Protein backbone atom coordinates (compact mmCIF):
# COMPACT_ATOMS: atom_id res chain seq x y z
CA UNK A 1 0.00 0.00 0.00
CA UNK A 2 1.33 3.46 -0.83
CA UNK A 3 1.65 6.15 1.85
CA UNK A 4 -1.49 8.01 0.76
CA UNK A 5 -3.50 4.81 0.94
CA UNK A 6 -2.08 4.11 4.39
CA UNK A 7 -2.99 7.55 5.77
CA UNK A 8 -6.50 7.28 4.32
CA UNK A 9 -6.91 3.89 6.01
CA UNK A 10 -5.60 5.30 9.30
CA UNK A 11 -8.30 8.01 9.23
CA UNK A 12 -11.06 5.52 8.43
CA UNK A 13 -10.05 3.35 11.38
CA UNK A 14 -9.17 6.13 13.84
CA UNK A 15 -11.10 6.88 17.01
CA UNK A 16 -12.30 10.46 17.49
CA UNK A 17 -11.17 11.50 20.96
CA UNK A 18 -12.32 15.14 20.78
CA UNK A 19 -14.72 16.53 18.21
CA UNK A 20 -14.70 20.03 16.79
CA UNK A 21 -17.17 21.38 19.38
CA UNK A 22 -15.02 20.17 22.30
CA UNK A 23 -11.91 21.66 20.70
CA UNK A 24 -13.60 25.02 20.13
CA UNK A 25 -14.63 25.10 23.81
CA UNK A 26 -11.04 24.30 24.82
CA UNK A 27 -9.74 27.21 22.72
CA UNK A 28 -12.34 29.52 24.28
CA UNK A 29 -11.28 28.52 27.80
CA UNK A 30 -7.57 28.84 27.02
CA UNK A 31 -8.13 32.30 25.53
CA UNK A 32 -10.13 33.40 28.56
CA UNK A 33 -7.20 32.53 30.84
CA UNK A 34 -4.59 34.05 28.53
CA UNK A 35 -6.62 37.26 28.22
CA UNK A 36 -6.83 37.48 32.00
CA UNK A 37 -3.12 36.75 32.56
CA UNK A 38 -1.40 38.54 29.68
CA UNK A 39 -3.55 41.43 28.43
CA UNK A 40 -1.52 44.07 30.27
CA UNK A 41 1.83 42.91 28.88
CA UNK A 42 3.87 43.59 25.77
CA UNK A 43 3.21 40.15 24.28
CA UNK A 44 4.97 38.22 21.56
CA UNK A 45 3.18 35.02 20.60
CA UNK A 46 5.50 32.40 19.16
CA UNK A 47 3.93 29.69 17.05
CA UNK A 48 5.89 26.44 17.10
CA UNK A 49 5.84 25.17 13.53
CA UNK A 50 4.39 23.08 12.04
CA UNK A 51 2.11 21.63 14.70
CA UNK A 52 1.34 24.92 16.44
CA UNK A 53 0.07 26.53 13.24
CA UNK A 54 -3.54 25.40 13.63
CA UNK A 55 -3.61 26.06 17.39
CA UNK A 56 -2.16 29.55 16.86
CA UNK A 57 -4.63 30.28 14.07
CA UNK A 58 -7.52 29.29 16.32
CA UNK A 59 -6.23 30.99 19.46
CA UNK A 60 -5.02 34.36 18.13
CA UNK A 61 -8.45 35.75 17.09
CA UNK A 62 -9.72 34.94 20.58
CA UNK A 63 -7.09 37.13 22.28
CA UNK A 64 -8.42 40.64 22.85
CA UNK A 65 -5.23 42.64 23.35
CA UNK A 66 -2.49 43.95 21.05
CA UNK A 67 0.30 41.47 20.43
CA UNK A 68 3.05 40.57 18.01
CA UNK A 69 3.33 37.19 16.30
CA UNK A 70 6.45 35.26 15.41
CA UNK A 71 7.33 31.63 14.87
CA UNK A 72 10.06 29.13 15.40
CA UNK A 73 10.64 25.73 13.98
CA UNK A 74 12.26 23.02 16.02
CA UNK A 75 11.41 19.41 15.33
CA UNK A 76 12.13 15.94 16.63
CA UNK A 77 9.66 13.99 14.51
CA UNK A 78 10.25 15.26 10.95
CA UNK A 79 7.10 13.55 9.61
CA UNK A 80 7.79 10.28 11.42
CA UNK A 81 5.88 8.74 14.30
CA UNK A 82 8.81 8.77 16.74
CA UNK A 83 11.34 11.44 17.61
CA UNK A 84 15.09 11.69 17.70
CA UNK A 85 17.36 14.62 18.52
CA UNK A 86 16.05 18.16 18.22
CA UNK A 87 16.61 19.93 14.89
CA UNK A 88 16.48 23.75 14.92
CA UNK A 89 15.23 25.15 11.63
CA UNK A 90 14.09 28.74 12.36
CA UNK A 91 14.50 30.98 15.40
CA UNK A 92 12.13 33.91 16.09
CA UNK A 93 13.08 37.24 14.53
CA UNK A 94 11.21 39.39 17.07
CA UNK A 95 13.32 40.72 19.90
CA UNK A 96 12.11 38.93 23.04
CA UNK A 97 14.10 40.82 25.66
CA UNK A 98 11.73 42.46 28.13
CA UNK A 99 8.65 41.02 26.38
CA UNK A 100 6.00 38.66 27.68
CA UNK A 101 6.38 35.56 25.54
CA UNK A 102 3.57 33.10 24.84
CA UNK A 103 4.65 29.90 23.12
CA UNK A 104 1.82 28.08 21.30
CA UNK A 105 2.22 24.43 20.30
CA UNK A 106 -0.03 21.55 19.38
CA UNK A 107 0.87 18.85 21.91
CA UNK A 108 2.85 18.17 25.04
CA UNK A 109 3.96 14.58 24.62
CA UNK A 110 7.39 13.74 25.99
CA UNK A 111 8.16 17.45 26.43
CA UNK A 112 11.72 17.58 25.08
CA UNK A 113 10.97 19.97 22.21
CA UNK A 114 8.86 22.35 24.28
CA UNK A 115 11.39 22.26 27.13
CA UNK A 116 14.19 23.27 24.74
CA UNK A 117 12.04 26.06 23.27
CA UNK A 118 11.18 27.45 26.70
CA UNK A 119 14.86 27.37 27.73
CA UNK A 120 15.80 29.11 24.46
CA UNK A 121 13.26 31.87 25.14
CA UNK A 122 14.47 32.43 28.72
CA UNK A 123 18.00 32.95 27.38
CA UNK A 124 16.75 36.07 25.55
CA UNK A 125 15.86 37.78 28.86
CA UNK A 126 12.10 38.20 28.41
CA UNK A 127 9.87 39.60 31.14
CA UNK A 128 8.01 36.28 31.22
CA UNK A 129 7.57 33.04 29.29
CA UNK A 130 4.32 31.11 29.22
CA UNK A 131 3.35 28.10 27.15
CA UNK A 132 0.03 26.97 25.73
CA UNK A 133 -0.67 23.59 24.17
CA UNK A 134 -3.89 22.33 22.69
CA UNK A 135 -3.30 18.78 23.95
CA UNK A 136 -1.39 17.10 26.75
CA UNK A 137 -0.78 13.39 26.41
CA UNK A 138 -1.26 11.51 29.68
CA UNK A 139 1.84 9.46 30.56
CA UNK A 140 4.96 9.65 32.74
CA UNK A 141 7.71 9.59 30.07
CA UNK A 142 10.08 12.39 29.19
CA UNK A 143 10.20 15.78 30.89
CA UNK A 144 7.39 18.04 31.98
CA UNK A 145 8.22 21.64 31.11
CA UNK A 146 5.98 24.27 32.68
CA UNK A 147 2.83 24.66 30.58
CA UNK A 148 0.44 27.37 31.70
CA UNK A 149 -2.50 26.66 29.39
CA UNK A 150 -3.66 23.16 28.38
CA UNK A 151 -6.74 22.78 26.25
CA UNK A 152 -7.43 19.03 26.37
CA UNK A 153 -5.88 15.76 27.45
CA UNK A 154 -5.56 12.55 25.50
CA UNK A 155 -4.54 9.01 26.44
CA UNK A 156 -1.08 7.69 25.63
CA UNK A 157 -1.85 6.86 22.00
CA UNK A 158 -0.65 8.28 18.71
CA UNK A 159 -2.95 11.21 17.94
CA UNK A 160 -3.46 13.49 14.96
CA UNK A 161 -5.65 16.38 13.81
CA UNK A 162 -5.86 20.11 14.60
CA UNK A 163 -2.16 20.55 13.80
CA UNK A 164 -0.87 17.14 14.87
CA UNK A 165 0.06 14.87 12.00
CA UNK A 166 0.26 11.25 11.02
CA UNK A 167 3.37 10.87 8.81
CA UNK A 168 2.94 14.46 7.63
CA UNK A 169 -0.79 14.10 6.85
CA UNK A 170 -4.08 14.93 8.60
CA UNK A 171 -3.00 18.12 10.41
CA UNK A 172 -6.23 19.41 8.86
CA UNK A 173 -8.52 16.79 10.45
CA UNK A 174 -11.53 18.46 12.07
CA UNK A 175 -11.14 16.62 15.35
CA UNK A 176 -8.44 14.95 17.42
CA UNK A 177 -8.12 11.31 16.50
CA UNK A 178 -6.19 8.35 17.87
CA UNK A 179 -4.67 5.80 15.54
CA UNK A 180 -6.45 2.46 15.95
CA UNK A 181 -4.56 -0.07 18.06
BAVO-258441 format. One record per residue (C-alpha): residue in three letters; x, y, z. Coordinates in steps of 0.05 Angstrom, whole numbers, plus 32768, in hexadecimal, padded with zeros to 4 digits. Example, Ala and Ser with C-alpha at 12.3 -4.5 7.8 and 13.67 -1.06 7.14 Angstrom:
<recs>
ALA80F67FA6809C SER81117FEB808F 
</recs>
This chain:
<recs>
UNK800080008000 UNK801B80457FEF UNK8021807B8025 UNK7FE280A0800F UNK7FBA80608013 UNK7FD680528058 UNK7FC480978073 UNK7F7E80928056 UNK7F76804E8078 UNK7F90806A80BA UNK7F5A80A080B9 UNK7F23806E80A9 UNK7F37804380E4 UNK7F49807B8115 UNK7F22808A8154 UNK7F0A80D1815E UNK7F2180E681A3 UNK7F0A812F81A0 UNK7EDA814B816C UNK7EDA81918150 UNK7EA981AC8184 UNK7ED4819381BE UNK7F1281B1819E UNK7EF081F48193 UNK7EDB81F681DC UNK7F2381E681F0 UNK7F3D822081C6 UNK7F09824E81E6 UNK7F1E823A822C UNK7F698241821C UNK7F5D828681FF UNK7F35829C823B UNK7F70828B8269 UNK7FA482A9823B UNK7F7C82E98234 UNK7F7782EE8280 UNK7FC282DF828B UNK7FE483038252 UNK7FB9833D8239 UNK7FE28371825D UNK8025835A8242 UNK804D83688203 UNK8040832381E6 UNK806382FC81AF UNK804082BC819C UNK806E8288817F UNK804F82528155 UNK807682118156 UNK807581F7810F UNK805881CE80F1 UNK802A81B18126 UNK801B81F28149 UNK800182138109 UNK7FB981FC8111 UNK7FB88209815C UNK7FD5824F8151 UNK7FA3825E8119 UNK7F6A824A8146 UNK7F83826C8185 UNK7F9C82AF816B UNK7F5782CB8156 UNK7F3E82BB819C UNK7F7282E781BE UNK7F58832D81C9 UNK7F97835581D3 UNK7FCE836F81A5 UNK8006833D8199 UNK803D832B8168 UNK804382E88146 UNK808182C18134 UNK809382798129 UNK80C982478134 UNK80D582038118 UNK80F581CC8140 UNK80E481848133 UNK80F3813F814D UNK80C181188122 UNK80CD813180DB UNK808E810F80C0 UNK809C80CE80E4 UNK807680AF811E UNK80B080AF814F UNK80E380E58160 UNK812E80EA8162 UNK815B81248172 UNK8141816B816C UNK814C818F812A UNK814A81DB812A UNK813181F780E9 UNK811A823F80F7 UNK8122826C8134 UNK80F382A68142 UNK810682E98123 UNK80E083148155 UNK810A832E818E UNK80F2830B81CD UNK811A83308201 UNK80EB83518233 UNK80AD83348210 UNK80788305822A UNK808082C781FF UNK8047829681F1 UNK805D825681CE UNK8024823281AA UNK802C81E98196 UNK7FFF81AF8184 UNK8011817981B6 UNK8039816B81F5 UNK804F812481EC UNK809481138208 UNK80A3815D8211 UNK80EA816081F6 UNK80DB818F81BC UNK80B181BF81E6 UNK80E481BD821F UNK811C81D181EF UNK80F1820981D1 UNK80E082258216 UNK81298223822B UNK813C824681E9 UNK8109827D81F7 UNK81218289823E UNK816882938224 UNK814F82D181FF UNK813D82F48241 UNK80F282FC8238 UNK80C58318826F UNK80A082D68270 UNK80978295824A UNK8056826E8248 UNK80438232821F UNK8001821B8203 UNK7FF381D881E3 UNK7FB281BF81C6 UNK7FBE817881DF UNK7FE481568217 UNK7FF0810C8210 UNK7FE780E68252 UNK802580BD8263 UNK806380C1828F UNK809A80C08259 UNK80CA80F88248 UNK80CC813C826A UNK809481698280 UNK80A481B1826E UNK807881E5828E UNK803981ED8264 UNK80098223827A UNK7FCE8215824C UNK7FB781CF8238 UNK7F7981C8820D UNK7F6B817D820F UNK7F8A813B8225 UNK7F9180FB81FE UNK7FA580B48211 UNK7FEA809A8201 UNK7FDB808981B8 UNK7FF380A68176 UNK7FC580E08167 UNK7FBB810E812B UNK7F8F81488114 UNK7F8B81928124 UNK7FD5819B8114 UNK7FEF81578129 UNK8001812980F0 UNK800580E180DC UNK804380D980B0 UNK803B81218099 UNK7FF0811A8089 UNK7FAE812B80AC UNK7FC4816A80D0 UNK7F83818480B1 UNK7F56815080D1 UNK7F19817180F1 UNK7F21814C8133 UNK7F57812B815C UNK7F5E80E2814A UNK7F8480A78165 UNK7FA380748137 UNK7F7F8031813F UNK7FA57FFF8169 
</recs>
